[in-house]
């Protein structure tokens, strides 16, 4: 959906990629929002807080935003809502192989202790699954999925809600948003996660390399300082 929304001109469509790759410090605000909602620590987010986190965006999709569907709908009652329907069993199996796998990825668990980006992203990712999916995605994920869809339907006025399936193509989406159908462009289907694990591993390796380079830089700096101190000590 993010790709489709961008093609329609909603260039800044917030997605999990924003806080996991493009701007990891966002994960800190999402963590604050999660702890306020589920642990009662800190004040619940107001529209001002959401504006700070999402104010530059024209649209929002995917997680971690789904955990705050009610809050975002209430904060932005004028917003149009697209409910992207899919088979719950297919969705659950796909998520088990991808994002949920990432939660238990031993490399990421280790890396987050040393990597600037992973250190912000991973705790929030785990917190999201521990709270929104009740700490048991494997057995409760489907029920949470169904409840989430029903909650959104109960909160959004019918005139502001589109029940959409990717197979529907551009027509219903463009009509709902008041946009022209892109000419000569098939509706994007970029959610192919067959290489999710390999892509995640490559990202881990790059972060490990960055961590290694930083440790090397620090070690060299310490060695230089130690050398200079020893020289000055002899003078």
C-alpha positions as CSV (number, residue, x, y, z in Angstrom):
1,X,0.0,0.0,0.0
2,X,2.8,2.4,0.7
3,X,4.1,2.1,-2.9
4,X,0.6,2.6,-4.2
5,X,0.0,5.7,-2.0
6,X,3.3,7.2,-3.1
7,X,2.4,6.7,-6.7
8,X,-0.8,8.7,-6.1
9,X,1.2,11.6,-4.7
10,X,1.1,10.7,-1.0
11,X,4.9,10.8,-1.0
12,X,5.5,10.6,2.7
13,X,3.4,7.6,3.7
14,X,4.6,6.4,7.1
15,X,5.5,2.7,7.3
16,X,7.5,0.4,9.5
17,X,10.5,1.1,7.2
18,X,10.5,4.7,8.5
19,X,11.4,3.7,12.1
20,X,13.3,0.5,11.3
21,X,15.6,1.8,8.5
22,X,15.0,5.4,7.4
23,X,14.8,7.2,10.7
24,X,15.4,4.9,13.7
25,X,15.1,7.7,16.3
26,X,11.3,7.5,15.5
27,X,11.3,4.2,17.4
28,X,11.9,6.1,20.6
29,X,8.7,8.1,20.3
30,X,6.8,4.9,19.3
31,X,8.2,3.3,22.5
32,X,6.9,6.2,24.5
33,X,3.5,5.8,23.0
34,X,3.5,2.0,23.6
35,X,4.5,2.3,27.2
36,X,1.9,5.1,27.8
37,X,-0.9,3.0,26.3
38,X,-0.1,-0.4,27.6
39,X,1.9,0.2,30.8
40,X,0.4,3.5,32.0
41,X,3.8,5.1,32.1
42,X,3.8,8.6,30.7
43,X,0.9,10.6,29.3
44,X,-1.1,9.1,26.4
45,X,-0.3,10.8,23.1
46,X,-2.4,13.8,22.1
47,X,-2.8,15.2,18.6
48,X,0.2,17.4,19.3
49,X,2.4,14.4,20.0
50,X,1.2,12.6,16.9
51,X,1.8,15.7,14.9
52,X,5.4,15.7,16.1
53,X,5.9,12.1,15.0
54,X,3.7,12.0,11.9
55,X,3.0,15.6,11.0
56,X,5.2,15.5,7.9
57,X,3.3,12.6,6.5
58,X,0.3,12.5,4.2
59,X,-0.7,8.9,5.1
60,X,0.1,6.2,7.6
61,X,0.1,2.5,7.2
62,X,1.5,-0.8,8.7
63,X,2.9,-1.3,12.1
64,X,3.6,0.2,14.7
65,X,0.8,2.6,13.8
66,X,-1.8,-0.2,13.8
67,X,-1.5,-0.5,17.6
68,X,-2.9,3.1,17.7
69,X,-5.7,2.9,15.3
70,X,-8.3,4.1,17.8
71,X,-6.0,6.9,19.0
72,X,-5.2,8.1,15.5
73,X,-8.8,8.0,14.3
74,X,-9.9,10.0,17.4
75,X,-7.0,12.5,16.9
76,X,-7.7,12.9,13.2
77,X,-11.5,12.5,12.8
78,X,-11.3,14.1,9.4
79,X,-9.0,11.4,8.0
80,X,-10.0,8.8,5.4
81,X,-9.3,5.3,6.5
82,X,-8.5,2.4,4.1
83,X,-9.0,-1.0,5.6
84,X,-6.8,-3.4,3.6
85,X,-8.5,-6.8,3.8
86,X,-6.7,-10.1,3.4
87,X,-7.2,-13.7,4.5
88,X,-6.3,-13.9,8.1
89,X,-4.5,-17.3,7.8
90,X,-2.4,-16.1,4.9
91,X,-1.5,-12.9,6.8
92,X,-0.6,-14.9,9.9
93,X,1.6,-17.4,8.1
94,X,3.4,-14.5,6.2
95,X,4.0,-12.6,9.4
96,X,5.3,-15.7,11.2
97,X,8.0,-16.0,8.5
98,X,8.9,-12.3,8.4
99,X,8.3,-9.7,11.1
100,X,7.7,-12.2,13.9
101,X,10.8,-14.1,12.9
102,X,12.6,-10.8,13.2
103,X,11.5,-10.4,16.8
104,X,13.3,-13.6,17.7
105,X,16.3,-13.2,15.3
106,X,19.3,-14.0,17.5
107,X,21.6,-11.7,15.4
108,X,19.3,-8.7,16.0
109,X,19.0,-9.5,19.7
110,X,22.8,-9.4,20.0
111,X,23.2,-6.5,17.7
112,X,20.9,-4.1,19.5
113,X,23.3,-4.0,22.4
114,X,25.9,-2.4,20.2
115,X,24.3,-0.8,17.1
116,X,22.9,2.7,17.3
117,X,20.0,2.0,15.0
118,X,19.1,-1.5,16.2
119,X,19.4,-0.3,19.8
120,X,16.4,2.0,19.2
121,X,14.4,-0.2,16.8
122,X,14.6,-3.7,18.4
123,X,13.2,-2.9,21.9
124,X,10.3,-1.1,20.2
125,X,9.7,-4.0,17.8
126,X,9.6,-6.5,20.7
127,X,7.4,-4.2,22.8
128,X,4.9,-3.9,19.9
129,X,4.5,-7.7,19.7
130,X,4.5,-8.1,23.5
131,X,1.6,-5.6,23.8
132,X,-0.5,-5.4,20.7
133,X,-0.3,-9.2,20.2
134,X,-0.5,-10.0,23.9
135,X,2.9,-11.5,23.9
136,X,1.7,-14.6,22.0
137,X,1.5,-13.8,18.3
138,X,1.6,-17.4,17.3
139,X,-1.6,-18.3,19.1
140,X,-3.4,-15.0,19.5
141,X,-2.3,-13.1,16.4
142,X,-5.4,-14.1,14.4
143,X,-7.8,-13.0,17.1
144,X,-6.1,-9.7,17.5
145,X,-6.2,-9.2,13.7
146,X,-10.0,-9.9,13.6
147,X,-10.6,-7.6,16.6
148,X,-8.6,-4.8,15.1
149,X,-10.6,-4.9,11.9
150,X,-13.9,-4.9,13.7
151,X,-12.7,-2.0,16.0
152,X,-11.8,0.1,13.0
153,X,-15.2,-0.6,11.3
154,X,-16.9,0.5,14.5
155,X,-15.0,3.8,14.8
156,X,-14.9,5.2,11.3
157,X,-18.0,6.7,9.6
158,X,-18.9,4.8,6.5
159,X,-18.3,7.8,4.3
160,X,-14.7,7.9,5.5
161,X,-14.0,4.1,5.3
162,X,-12.9,2.1,2.3
163,X,-12.9,-1.7,2.5
164,X,-10.2,-2.6,0.1
165,X,-8.4,-5.6,-1.3
166,X,-5.2,-5.3,-3.3
167,X,-6.9,-7.4,-6.0
168,X,-9.4,-4.5,-6.5
169,X,-6.7,-2.4,-8.2
170,X,-6.6,1.3,-8.7
171,X,-10.3,1.9,-9.3
172,X,-11.9,1.9,-5.8
173,X,-8.9,3.4,-4.1
174,X,-8.6,6.3,-6.5
175,X,-12.4,7.0,-6.4
176,X,-12.3,7.0,-2.6
177,X,-9.3,9.4,-2.5
178,X,-10.5,11.6,-5.3
179,X,-7.5,10.8,-7.4
180,X,-7.1,10.0,-11.1
181,X,-6.1,6.4,-12.0
182,X,-2.5,6.3,-13.0
183,X,-2.3,5.7,-16.7
184,X,-0.3,2.7,-17.9
185,X,0.5,1.6,-14.4
186,X,-0.5,-1.7,-12.8
187,X,-1.4,-1.7,-9.1
188,X,1.9,-2.4,-7.3
189,X,2.4,-5.7,-5.6
190,X,5.7,-5.2,-3.9
191,X,4.9,-7.1,-0.7
192,X,6.9,-10.2,-1.8
193,X,8.6,-11.4,1.3
194,X,10.3,-14.5,0.0
195,X,13.8,-12.8,0.5
196,X,12.9,-11.2,3.8
197,X,15.3,-13.2,5.9
198,X,18.2,-12.7,3.5
199,X,17.5,-9.0,3.3
200,X,17.4,-8.8,7.1
201,X,20.7,-10.7,7.3
202,X,22.4,-8.3,4.9
203,X,21.1,-5.4,7.0
204,X,22.5,-7.1,10.1
205,X,25.9,-7.5,8.5
206,X,26.0,-3.9,7.5
207,X,25.2,-2.8,11.0
208,X,27.8,-5.2,12.4
209,X,30.4,-3.7,10.0
210,X,29.5,-0.2,11.2
211,X,29.8,-1.3,14.8
212,X,33.2,-2.9,14.1
213,X,34.4,0.3,12.4
214,X,33.4,2.4,15.3
215,X,35.1,0.1,17.8
216,X,38.2,0.2,15.7
217,X,38.1,4.0,15.6
218,X,37.8,4.1,19.3
219,X,40.6,1.6,19.8
220,X,42.9,3.6,17.5
221,X,42.1,6.8,19.3
222,X,42.8,5.2,22.7
223,X,46.1,3.9,21.4
224,X,47.1,7.3,20.1
225,X,46.2,9.0,23.3
226,X,48.1,6.3,25.3
227,X,51.2,6.9,23.1
228,X,51.0,10.6,23.5
229,X,50.7,10.3,27.2
230,X,53.7,8.0,27.4
231,X,55.7,10.4,25.3
232,X,54.8,13.4,27.4
233,X,55.5,11.4,30.6
234,X,59.1,10.9,29.5
235,X,59.7,14.6,28.9
